[in-house]
Amino acid sequence: MSDTGSGSLPAQAGARPGAAAARANANTTTAARPARRGWPFDHGYRPGRFTGWLLPVAVLLLSEAGARLDIIPARLLPPPSELAQTLWSLAVRGELLPHIWASLARVVAGFAIGSALAIALGLLVGISRRAEALLEPSFQALRAIPSLAWIPLLLLWLGIDETPKIVLIAIGAFFPVYLNLVAGIRDIDVKLIEVGTSSGLDTTELIRHILLPASLPYLFAGLRGGLSLAWMFLVAAELIAATRGVGYLLSDGRESSRPDLVLAAILILALLGKLTDSLLRLLEQRCLRWRDAHRPASPKS
């Protein structure tokens, strides 16, 4: 009995340091292991560079095959090869680029004007309860007005030149930027503002050094939403007596019963929207490089 007990004690005593050492090694390994920056549901998955192209390419191939096999009526849904021929003929005749540049210039101008006004008024409403009580009810009412409802009024007020088109696009871009910026300012920790005011910052410095940097994620979310709506409002804007633009191609294709022209214009709008959103997203990544957020892994380079 005594021998057995005395023999087991050294074994137990020897086991404890070993277990402690194993736990220490495990903790050291865990601490040395770099933190994984992907979502916990990814399980190490990293998307390839062309993963996002799989779905649109599959849709194009299926559409082409359906048209070739007479499963899909070509008069309702022209195959991608016919769309390519339509775009090529527009480019050869020198009509495609002027339509694209006209629409792009309108979107850029309207988006810039609407975003600038939204940032100015969003900052004002975000920092002033008086401004919120005065402006917020009117903005919420105006936000509910459909884009097409503005067209007759803008025609009466501003005529049929470029001005009403740009104003309509600016209206579409204004509200997402304004709402997101106000929400971002309201979500800022009050302690940050108290530190700024106790440090002697005036209102301009407080906005520059605390409010805008802290609300940048919300602002960029609003800018991307505003850019998307700007492209949507472009189609309505180019219904205002336009003779050039992608929206004009849509209207021309409808009036001439050419679904290939309509789909080609839709494809151009999709590509332009994706391109401008990618540029804005690149700017967002550069400006928010400091943010330690939990985000999915980027595609392989």
C-alpha positions, 0 to 999 in steps of 0.5 A: 500500500505504502509502496504503491502510494509512494510510487504514484506520487512521483508519477503524478508530480511528474505529469503535472509539469508536463501538462503545464508545459504542454498548455504553455506551448499551446498558448505560445503557439496560439499567441504567435499564430497571426489573427485570421482576418476572414469571416469565421464561416469561410474556413480558410476559403479565398476566392479566386480573381475571376470568381465573380465572373462565373455567374455572368459568363454562365448566364451569357452562355446559357442565353446564347445556347438557348437562342441557338437551340430555339428555346428562347425566342430571339425577338424577345431575348436576343443572344449575346452574339447579337448584342455584341454585333449591335454594340460593334455597329454603334462603335463603328458608326461613331455613336457609342462613345458620345452616348457613353460620355454624355451619360457619364458626364451627367452622372459625375456632375449630378453625383458631385453636386448631390453628394456635396450638398448632402455632406454639408447638410448632413454635418449641419443636422448631425451636430445641431438639434435645431437644424434637425428639427427644422430640416429633417421632416421636410427631407423625409417627405421629399425622399418619398417622392419618386424620380419620375414625379420630379420630371414635369416640375423640373421641365417647367422650372429649368427647361429642357437643356442639361440643367434639369437632368443634372438636378434630377441625378443630384436629387437621387444621389443626395438622400443616401449620402445624407442619411448615412452621414447623419447616422454615422455622426449620431453613432459616434461615441460621445466621449470622443466629442467630449475629449475634443471639446475639452482639448479646446477644438472649435466646431470646424476642428471638431468636424475635421478631426473627429466627426468626419474621420469617425463617420467615414465608414457610414459616409462611404456606404452612403456615397456608394448608395448615392452613386447607384441611385445616380445611375438609376436616376440617369435613365429618368433624367435622359427621358427629358428631351435627350438626344444623346446618352445611354438612356436615349438608347433605351428610349430609341430601342423601345420606340423602334422595337429593337430589343437588342438595342435595349439590352445593349443599353442595359449592359452598358449601364451595368458595366458603367455602374460597376466600373464607377462603384469599383473606383469608389470602393478602391478609394474607400479602401485607401481612406479606411486603411486604418480601420481594424474591421472584420472583413472577408478575405480578398481574392487572390492576386 
